[in-house]
Amino acid sequence: MAVHKNRPLPVRFGFALRGIAHALSSEASLKFQAAAGLLALLVLLLLRPAALWWALLALACAAVLAAELFNTAIEQLADALHPNEHPRIAIAKDCAAAAVLLAVLGALGVAAAFIAHMVNN
């Protein structure tokens, strides 16, 4: 049986927090993206927009951070299983990085719409 399967919820929550802590301590891009998310939260606290904007920005930030965590997981697993360069592993890593890029572009789209909304109101 897998180590993480069917454990009590608090234990599984601890695994998730450990993953976030590891990624934050080792991934510069995740640190940057988390800081950008905190900046977005500060902007929301200052401007107090409608609840819809809170939800959109929260979802956008969560999508970026989740994509970055998946990217980190794929890179870590690939490097552990096959430490040497391999074209198919490079493709997997590139696709994971592309997922992060798409999430970031989506978040920037939400941010642009938010700025346009605030300027026009």
Backbone as a printed PyTorch tensor [residue, N CA C, xyz], in Angstrom:
tensor([[[  0.8410,  -1.1870,   0.0000],
         [  0.0000,   0.0000,   0.0000],
         [  0.8850,   1.2490,   0.0000]],

        [[  0.4570,   2.2590,  -0.7170],
         [  1.2110,   3.5100,  -0.7970],
         [  1.2250,   4.2080,   0.5640]],

        [[  2.3290,   4.8610,   0.8510],
         [  2.5240,   5.5060,   2.1490],
         [  1.4750,   6.5860,   2.4170]],

        [[  1.0870,   7.3410,   1.4010],
         [  0.1960,   8.4760,   1.5950],
         [ -1.2820,   8.1230,   1.4690]],

        [[ -1.6060,   6.9110,   1.0400],
         [ -3.0090,   6.5460,   0.7900],
         [ -3.7480,   6.2350,   2.0880]],

        [[ -5.0010,   6.6470,   2.1320],
         [ -5.9410,   6.2880,   3.2000],
         [ -5.4820,   6.6680,   4.6010]],

        [[ -4.6950,   7.6890,   4.6990],
         [ -4.2940,   8.2140,   5.9980],
         [ -5.3720,   9.1830,   6.4780]],

        [[ -5.4170,   9.4760,   7.7840],
         [ -6.3910,  10.4610,   8.2820],
         [ -6.1630,  11.8270,   7.6210]],

        [[ -7.2170,  12.5800,   7.5010],
         [ -7.1640,  13.8800,   6.8310],
         [ -6.0690,  14.7970,   7.3800]],

        [[ -5.9290,  14.9370,   8.7010],
         [ -4.8490,  15.8250,   9.1870],
         [ -3.4620,  15.3760,   8.7330]],

        [[ -3.2410,  14.0760,   8.6280],
         [ -1.9440,  13.5660,   8.1800],
         [ -1.7240,  13.9240,   6.7130]],

        [[ -2.7620,  13.7290,   5.8870],
         [ -2.6430,  14.0650,   4.4600],
         [ -2.4730,  15.5630,   4.2760]],

        [[ -3.1400,  16.3520,   5.1070],
         [ -2.9640,  17.8030,   5.0620],
         [ -1.5060,  18.1590,   5.3660]],

        [[ -0.9130,  17.4460,   6.3260],
         [  0.5000,  17.6540,   6.6550],
         [  1.4080,  17.3450,   5.4750]],

        [[  1.0920,  16.2770,   4.7150],
         [  1.8780,  15.9640,   3.5210],
         [  1.8230,  17.1280,   2.5400]],

        [[  0.6300,  17.6760,   2.3520],
         [  0.4690,  18.7940,   1.4160],
         [  1.2600,  20.0110,   1.8820]],

        [[  1.1910,  20.3170,   3.1610],
         [  1.9470,  21.4590,   3.6880],
         [  3.4450,  21.2370,   3.5420]],

        [[  3.8890,  20.0030,   3.7250],
         [  5.3030,  19.6880,   3.5440],
         [  5.7200,  19.9020,   2.0900]],

        [[  4.8450,  19.5370,   1.1630],
         [  5.1360,  19.7540,  -0.2530],
         [  5.2380,  21.2350,  -0.5910]],

        [[  4.3070,  22.0200,  -0.0620],
         [  4.3480,  23.4590,  -0.2980],
         [  5.6230,  24.0570,   0.3020]],

        [[  5.9480,  23.6510,   1.5260],
         [  7.1470,  24.1820,   2.1920],
         [  8.4040,  23.8270,   1.4040]],

        [[  8.4730,  22.5890,   0.9260],
         [  9.6510,  22.1870,   0.1460],
         [  9.7570,  23.0160,  -1.1340]],

        [[  8.6400,  23.1420,  -1.8470],
         [  8.6620,  23.8810,  -3.1090],
         [  9.0070,  25.3520,  -2.8700]],

        [[  8.4630,  25.9400,  -1.8290],
         [  8.7800,  27.3400,  -1.5390],
         [ 10.2550,  27.5190,  -1.1770]],

        [[ 10.8350,  26.5180,  -0.5400],
         [ 12.2380,  26.6520,  -0.1380],
         [ 13.2040,  26.3730,  -1.2850]],

        [[ 12.7190,  25.6930,  -2.3390],
         [ 13.6490,  25.2860,  -3.3870],
         [ 13.3610,  25.8680,  -4.7720]],

        [[ 12.2120,  26.4630,  -4.9730],
         [ 11.8180,  26.9270,  -6.3030],
         [ 11.6620,  28.4480,  -6.3230]],

        [[ 12.5720,  29.1210,  -6.9900],
         [ 12.5340,  30.5890,  -7.0580],
         [ 11.2640,  31.0830,  -7.7440]],

        [[ 10.8230,  30.3770,  -8.7790],
         [  9.6300,  30.8320,  -9.4950],
         [  8.3930,  30.7320,  -8.6150]],

        [[  8.3160,  29.7120,  -7.7630],
         [  7.1640,  29.6010,  -6.8630],
         [  7.1930,  30.7230,  -5.8260]],

        [[  8.3760,  31.0660,  -5.3420],
         [  8.4950,  32.1880,  -4.4080],
         [  7.9920,  33.4760,  -5.0510]],

        [[  8.3990,  33.7060,  -6.2980],
         [  7.9650,  34.9040,  -7.0120],
         [  6.4520,  34.9020,  -7.1990]],

        [[  5.9090,  33.7640,  -7.6170],
         [  4.4740,  33.6760,  -7.8740],
         [  3.6690,  33.8160,  -6.5740]],

        [[  4.1660,  33.2630,  -5.4860],
         [  3.4960,  33.4210,  -4.1960],
         [  3.5230,  34.8830,  -3.7670]],

        [[  4.6430,  35.5500,  -3.9930],
         [  4.7330,  36.9830,  -3.6640],
         [  3.7570,  37.7870,  -4.5190]],

        [[  3.6310,  37.4380,  -5.7950],
         [  2.6680,  38.1250,  -6.6620],
         [  1.2480,  37.8930,  -6.1630]],

        [[  0.9620,  36.6930,  -5.6880],
         [ -0.3520,  36.4070,  -5.1210],
         [ -0.6260,  37.2220,  -3.8760]],

        [[  0.3920,  37.3720,  -3.0300],
         [  0.2290,  38.2100,  -1.8310],
         [  0.0210,  39.6690,  -2.2110]],

        [[  0.7100,  40.1250,  -3.2370],
         [  0.5110,  41.4880,  -3.7230],
         [ -0.9200,  41.6740,  -4.2250]],

        [[ -1.4350,  40.6850,  -4.9540],
         [ -2.8210,  40.7500,  -5.4320],
         [ -3.7820,  40.8130,  -4.2430]],

        [[ -3.5070,  40.0470,  -3.1960],
         [ -4.3440,  40.0820,  -1.9940],
         [ -4.3170,  41.4620,  -1.3490]],

        [[ -3.1380,  42.0620,  -1.2870],
         [ -3.0360,  43.4170,  -0.7170],
         [ -3.8330,  44.4310,  -1.5390]],

        [[ -3.7610,  44.3030,  -2.8590],
         [ -4.5280,  45.2020,  -3.7350],
         [ -6.0180,  45.0320,  -3.4640]],

        [[ -6.4610,  43.7880,  -3.3310],
         [ -7.8740,  43.5450,  -3.0390],
         [ -8.2750,  44.1340,  -1.6930]],

        [[ -7.4200,  43.9800,  -0.7040],
         [ -7.7250,  44.5350,   0.6160],
         [ -7.8170,  46.0550,   0.5760]],

        [[ -6.9710,  46.6890,  -0.2270],
         [ -6.9900,  48.1490,  -0.3300],
         [ -8.1850,  48.6600,  -1.1260]],

        [[ -8.4810,  48.0140,  -2.2400],
         [ -9.5200,  48.5120,  -3.1430],
         [-10.9200,  47.9920,  -2.8300]],

        [[-11.0060,  46.8850,  -2.1290],
         [-12.2790,  46.2810,  -1.7280],
         [-13.2710,  46.1500,  -2.8930]],

        [[-12.8940,  45.4010,  -3.9240],
         [-13.8100,  45.2190,  -5.0550],
         [-14.9380,  44.2470,  -4.6910]],

        [[-15.8460,  44.0590,  -5.6290],
         [-16.9530,  43.1230,  -5.4350],
         [-16.4110,  41.7060,  -5.2340]],

        [[-17.2260,  40.8720,  -4.6270],
         [-16.8230,  39.5000,  -4.3050],
         [-16.3950,  38.7150,  -5.5400]],

        [[-16.9920,  38.9890,  -6.6810],
         [-16.6280,  38.2860,  -7.9080],
         [-15.1480,  38.4600,  -8.2240]],

        [[-14.5990,  39.6550,  -8.0170],
         [-13.1840,  39.8970,  -8.2900],
         [-12.3040,  39.1440,  -7.3060]],

        [[-12.7290,  39.0470,  -6.0540],
         [-11.9890,  38.2510,  -5.0750],
         [-11.9170,  36.7960,  -5.5510]],

        [[-13.0490,  36.2760,  -6.0070],
         [-13.1000,  34.8860,  -6.4580],
         [-12.2350,  34.6780,  -7.6970]],

        [[-12.3400,  35.5770,  -8.6670],
         [-11.5560,  35.4360,  -9.8950],
         [-10.0540,  35.5010,  -9.6200]],

        [[ -9.6500,  36.4500,  -8.8130],
         [ -8.2270,  36.5800,  -8.5140],
         [ -7.7240,  35.4170,  -7.6510]],

        [[ -8.5650,  34.9420,  -6.7300],
         [ -8.1730,  33.7800,  -5.9250],
         [ -8.0030,  32.5500,  -6.8030]],

        [[ -8.9380,  32.3270,  -7.7270],
         [ -8.8320,  31.1890,  -8.6330],
         [ -7.6110,  31.3090,  -9.5410]],

        [[ -7.3630,  32.5030, -10.0360],
         [ -6.2090,  32.7090, -10.9190],
         [ -4.9060,  32.4420, -10.1690]],

        [[ -4.7940,  32.9640,  -8.9650],
         [ -3.5790,  32.7440,  -8.1670],
         [ -3.4280,  31.2650,  -7.8130]],

        [[ -4.5150,  30.6320,  -7.4320],
         [ -4.4570,  29.2080,  -7.0860],
         [ -4.0500,  28.3780,  -8.2970]],

        [[ -4.5560,  28.7290,  -9.4680],
         [ -4.2050,  27.9790, -10.6820],
         [ -2.7130,  28.0950, -10.9840]],

        [[ -2.1620,  29.2830, -10.8360],
         [ -0.7300,  29.4810, -11.0960],
         [  0.1070,  28.6870, -10.0950]],

        [[ -0.2300,  28.7990,  -8.8250],
         [  0.5500,  28.0960,  -7.8090],
         [  0.4190,  26.5820,  -7.9590]],

        [[ -0.7850,  26.1060,  -8.2640],
         [ -0.9830,  24.6680,  -8.4610],
         [ -0.1940,  24.1800,  -9.6750]],

        [[ -0.2350,  24.9400, -10.7570],
         [  0.5280,  24.5470, -11.9490],
         [  2.0180,  24.4930, -11.6400]],

        [[  2.5070,  25.4540, -10.8860],
         [  3.9240,  25.4630, -10.5300],
         [  4.2670,  24.2690,  -9.6360]],

        [[  3.3800,  23.9140,  -8.7230],
         [  3.6240,  22.7450,  -7.8700],
         [  3.6200,  21.4570,  -8.6910]],

        [[  2.6940,  21.3370,  -9.6540],
         [  2.7040,  20.1700, -10.5460],
         [  4.0050,  20.1280, -11.3540]],

        [[  4.4280,  21.2770, -11.8410],
         [  5.6730,  21.3670, -12.5930],
         [  6.8460,  20.8950, -11.7340]],

        [[  6.8910,  21.3580, -10.5060],
         [  7.9560,  20.9460,  -9.5960],
         [  7.9010,  19.4430,  -9.3470]],

        [[  6.7040,  18.9150,  -9.1340],
         [  6.5640,  17.4790,  -8.8840],
         [  7.0490,  16.6620, -10.0810]],

        [[  6.6690,  17.0770, -11.2740],
         [  7.0940,  16.3610, -12.4800],
         [  8.6040,  16.4290, -12.6400]],

        [[  9.1810,  17.6060, -12.4250],
         [ 10.6380,  17.7380, -12.5420],
         [ 11.3540,  16.8660, -11.5220]],

        [[ 10.8960,  16.8840, -10.2760],
         [ 11.5290,  16.0900,  -9.2250],
         [ 11.4480,  14.5970,  -9.5380]],

        [[ 10.2670,  14.1450,  -9.9450],
         [ 10.0750,  12.7310, -10.2540],
         [ 10.9200,  12.3150, -11.4570]],

        [[ 10.8910,  13.1190, -12.5010],
         [ 11.6690,  12.7960, -13.7030],
         [ 13.1600,  12.7380, -13.4040]],

        [[ 13.6380,  13.7040, -12.6370],
         [ 15.0630,  13.7310, -12.3080],
         [ 15.4590,  12.5540, -11.4230]],

        [[ 14.5580,  12.1240, -10.5390],
         [ 14.8600,  10.9800,  -9.6750],
         [ 14.8770,   9.6760, -10.4700]],

        [[ 13.9540,   9.5450, -11.4110],
         [ 13.8590,   8.3090, -12.1860],
         [ 14.8820,   8.2170, -13.3060]],

        [[ 15.2250,   9.3830, -13.8620],
         [ 16.1540,   9.3750, -15.0010],
         [ 17.0000,  10.6420, -14.9270]],

        [[ 18.0750,  10.6110, -14.1310],
         [ 18.8690,  11.8280, -13.9240],
         [ 19.5760,  12.3530, -15.1690]],

        [[ 19.7930,  11.5040, -16.1490],
         [ 20.4450,  11.9560, -17.3790],
         [ 19.4130,  12.5910, -18.3060]],

        [[ 19.9170,  13.4170, -19.2140],
         [ 19.0110,  14.0480, -20.1780],
         [ 18.4130,  12.9880, -21.0910]],

        [[ 17.1260,  13.1760, -21.3670],
         [ 16.4260,  12.2680, -22.2710],
         [ 15.3830,  13.1040, -23.0190]],

        [[ 15.2670,  12.9370, -24.3320],
         [ 14.3530,  13.7850, -25.0990],
         [ 12.8930,  13.6980, -24.6520]],

        [[ 12.4220,  12.5480, -24.2520],
         [ 11.0190,  12.4270, -23.8380],
         [ 10.7840,  13.0500, -22.4670]],

        [[ 11.7800,  12.9660, -21.5900],
         [ 11.6640,  13.6410, -20.2960],
         [ 11.7100,  15.1490, -20.5030]],

        [[ 12.5380,  15.6010, -21.4340],
         [ 12.5850,  17.0300, -21.7460],
         [ 11.2230,  17.5110, -22.2390]],

        [[ 10.5550,  16.7050, -23.0350],
         [  9.2150,  17.0790, -23.5140],
         [  8.2400,  17.1670, -22.3470]],

        [[  8.2940,  16.1950, -21.4340],
         [  7.4020,  16.2230, -20.2710],
         [  7.6400,  17.4810, -19.4340]],

        [[  8.9050,  17.8010, -19.2210],
         [  9.2320,  19.0020, -18.4510],
         [  8.7950,  20.2710, -19.1870]],

        [[  8.9870,  20.3020, -20.4900],
         [  8.5590,  21.4620, -21.2750],
         [  7.0450,  21.6300, -21.2240]],

        [[  6.3200,  20.5310, -21.2950],
         [  4.8530,  20.6120, -21.2220],
         [  4.3990,  21.1100, -19.8520]],

        [[  5.0660,  20.6510, -18.7980],
         [  4.7350,  21.1250, -17.4570],
         [  5.0240,  22.6240, -17.3340]],

        [[  6.1370,  23.0640, -17.8950],
         [  6.4600,  24.4930, -17.8750],
         [  5.4460,  25.2820, -18.6940]],

        [[  4.9860,  24.7050, -19.7980],
         [  3.9730,  25.3670, -20.6240],
         [  2.6650,  25.5130, -19.8540]],

        [[  2.3320,  24.5260, -19.0330],
         [  1.1180,  24.6220, -18.2110],
         [  1.2110,  25.8040, -17.2490]],

        [[  2.3810,  25.9970, -16.6690],
         [  2.5890,  27.1460, -15.7810],
         [  2.4260,  28.4370, -16.5730]],

        [[  3.0270,  28.4920, -17.7440],
         [  2.9300,  29.6920, -18.5770],
         [  1.4730,  30.0110, -18.9060]],

        [[  0.6920,  29.0130, -19.2780],
         [ -0.7240,  29.2520, -19.5970],
         [ -1.4990,  29.7380, -18.3780]],

        [[ -1.2130,  29.1610, -17.2190],
         [ -1.8830,  29.6220, -16.0010],
         [ -1.5130,  31.0670, -15.6880]],

        [[ -0.2390,  31.4050, -15.8650],
         [  0.2110,  32.7860, -15.6270],
         [ -0.4620,  33.7440, -16.6040]],

        [[ -0.5370,  33.3640, -17.8740],
         [ -1.2000,  34.2270, -18.8620],
         [ -2.6740,  34.4210, -18.5170]],

        [[ -3.3330,  33.3610, -18.0680],
         [ -4.7220,  33.4890, -17.6320],
         [ -4.8540,  34.4310, -16.4470]],

        [[ -3.9370,  34.3090, -15.4910],
         [ -3.9590,  35.1950, -14.3270],
         [ -3.7020,  36.6410, -14.7270]],

        [[ -2.7990,  36.8330, -15.6760],
         [ -2.5490,  38.2000, -16.1590],
         [ -3.7790,  38.7550, -16.8710]],

        [[ -4.5110,  37.8970, -17.5610],
         [ -5.7660,  38.3280, -18.1860],
         [ -6.7740,  38.7780, -17.1520]],

        [[ -6.8870,  38.0340, -16.0620],
         [ -7.7920,  38.4320, -14.9770],
         [ -7.3250,  39.7540, -14.3760]],

        [[ -6.0270,  39.8840, -14.1680],
         [ -5.4920,  41.1310, -13.6060],
         [ -5.7640,  42.3130, -14.5320]],

        [[ -5.6030,  42.1130, -15.8380],
         [ -5.8660,  43.1960, -16.7990],
         [ -7.3420,  43.5830, -16.7850]],

        [[ -8.2130,  42.5860, -16.7260],
         [ -9.6520,  42.8820, -16.6640],
         [ -9.9940,  43.6150, -15.3720]],

        [[ -9.3560,  43.2240, -14.2800],
         [ -9.5950,  43.8920, -12.9980],
         [ -9.1490,  45.3470, -13.0550]],

        [[ -7.9670,  45.5700, -13.5980],
         [ -7.4700,  46.9560, -13.7110],
         [ -8.3970,  47.7800, -14.5970]],

        [[ -8.8180,  47.2160, -15.7270],
         [ -9.7360,  47.9450, -16.6280],
         [-11.0370,  48.2570, -15.9050]],

        [[-11.5310,  47.3160, -15.1360],
         [-12.7790,  47.5330, -14.3850],
         [-12.6050,  48.6520, -13.3580]],

        [[-11.4740,  48.6360, -12.6430],
         [-11.2580,  49.6510, -11.6100],
         [-11.0660,  51.0330, -12.2250]],

        [[-10.4210,  51.1080, -13.3880],
         [-10.2050,  52.3900, -14.0440],
         [-11.5220,  52.9580, -14.5460]],

        [[-12.3980,  52.0920, -15.0370],
         [-13.6680,  52.5400, -15.6260],
         [-14.7570,  52.7760, -14.5900]],

        [[-14.5060,  52.4390, -13.3410],
         [-15.5420,  52.6440, -12.3000],
         [-15.1290,  53.6410, -11.2730]]])
